[in-house]
């Protein structure tokens, strides 16, 4: 069983129709151990809030989706255990500290970060972290 670190851009696709949502849903039953930092909840909450601001969903959907996210088969990692590795990644590869939290889990667990952030994937292509990240749109994911 491989370890996949799920970021907010992928987790949101479990609940809302977006490009590559079908790939995100397929991950649920693909037999991987899925992990994420506890940061995933405020990040998903912020995405949902922005969608509410744009009148794309009703306000009562926000806590419902976040509650469902909490019931997913997703091992949550406390961010305070990731700080050292995330700081190293952020400084070494000039990535945001938020992205580096997800990457830290992947690095520490010999896993891969699955993301919808193509810019992040492309920025790491020529680095030692290239094998630690994969796009949700990549056919090699399955």
C-alpha positions in Angstrom: 0.0 0.0 0.0 1.4 3.4 -1.0 1.0 6.6 1.0 -0.7 9.5 -0.7 -0.8 12.9 0.9 -4.0 14.7 -0.1 -4.0 18.5 -0.3 -7.0 20.8 -0.1 -7.2 21.2 -3.8 -7.8 17.4 -4.1 -10.0 17.0 -1.0 -12.5 19.7 -2.3 -12.9 17.6 -5.4 -14.4 14.8 -3.3 -17.4 17.1 -2.5 -17.8 19.5 -5.4 -17.7 19.0 -9.1 -14.4 20.5 -10.4 -12.0 19.4 -13.1 -10.5 16.0 -12.2 -13.1 15.4 -9.5 -13.5 11.9 -10.8 -9.8 11.2 -10.3 -10.0 12.5 -6.7 -13.0 10.2 -6.0 -11.2 7.3 -7.5 -8.4 7.7 -4.9 -10.9 6.9 -2.1 -11.2 3.3 -3.1 -7.7 2.9 -4.8 -6.2 1.1 -1.7 -3.8 3.8 -0.7 -3.2 5.1 2.8 -4.2 8.7 2.6 -2.7 11.4 4.9 -3.0 15.2 5.3 -1.9 17.8 7.8 -4.6 19.2 10.1 -4.1 22.3 8.0 -6.4 20.7 5.4 -9.5 21.8 7.4 -8.9 25.6 7.4 -7.7 25.4 3.8 -10.8 23.6 2.7 -13.0 25.9 4.8 -11.4 28.9 3.1 -12.1 27.4 -0.4 -15.7 26.8 0.6 -16.0 30.3 2.0 -14.7 31.8 -1.2 -17.2 29.8 -3.2 -20.0 31.1 -0.9 -18.8 34.6 -1.5 -19.2 34.0 -5.3 -22.7 32.6 -4.7 -21.6 29.2 -5.8 -22.9 27.4 -2.7 -25.2 27.9 0.3 -23.6 28.7 3.7 -25.0 25.6 5.4 -22.9 23.4 3.0 -19.7 24.6 4.5 -19.9 22.9 7.9 -21.5 19.8 6.3 -18.6 19.3 3.9 -16.0 20.0 6.6 -17.8 17.4 8.8 -17.8 14.9 6.0 -14.1 15.6 5.4 -13.4 14.8 9.0 -15.1 11.4 8.5 -13.0 10.5 5.4 -10.4 7.7 5.7 -7.7 10.3 6.0 -5.0 10.1 8.6 -4.6 13.6 10.0 -1.1 14.7 11.0 -0.6 17.5 13.5 1.3 20.4 11.9 3.4 21.0 15.0 5.2 17.7 14.2 6.0 18.9 10.7 7.5 22.3 11.4 11.2 21.4 11.1 10.9 19.5 7.8 8.4 22.0 6.4 10.8 24.9 7.1 13.6 23.0 5.4 11.5 22.4 2.3 10.1 25.9 2.2 13.6 27.5 2.4 15.4 25.0 0.2 12.8 24.9 -2.6 11.2 28.3 -2.2 7.8 26.9 -1.7 5.1 28.3 0.5 5.1 27.0 4.1 1.5 25.7 3.5 2.6 23.6 0.6 5.7 22.5 2.5 3.6 21.1 5.3 2.0 18.7 2.8 5.3 17.9 1.2 6.9 17.3 4.7 4.4 14.4 5.3 5.2 12.9 1.9 9.0 13.1 2.5 8.8 11.8 6.1 6.6 8.9 5.1 8.1 8.0 1.7 4.8 9.0 0.1 3.6 11.3 -2.6 1.7 14.5 -2.4 -1.4 14.5 -4.7 -2.4 18.0 -5.7 -4.4 20.0 -8.2 -1.7 22.7 -8.2 0.1 22.3 -11.5 2.4 25.2 -10.7 3.6 23.4 -7.6 4.2 20.1 -9.5 6.1 22.0 -12.3 8.2 23.9 -9.8 9.6 20.7 -8.3 10.2 18.8 -11.6 14.0 19.4 -11.5 14.5 18.9 -7.8 15.0 15.9 -5.5 11.3 16.3 -4.6 10.1 15.5 -8.1 9.0 12.0 -7.1 7.3 13.3 -4.0 4.5 15.1 -5.8 2.0 14.2 -8.5 -0.8 16.0 -10.1 -4.4 14.7 -9.7 -4.6 15.0 -13.6 -1.5 12.7 -14.1 -2.6 9.3 -15.6 0.4 7.7 -13.8 -1.5 8.2 -10.6 -3.7 5.2 -11.3 
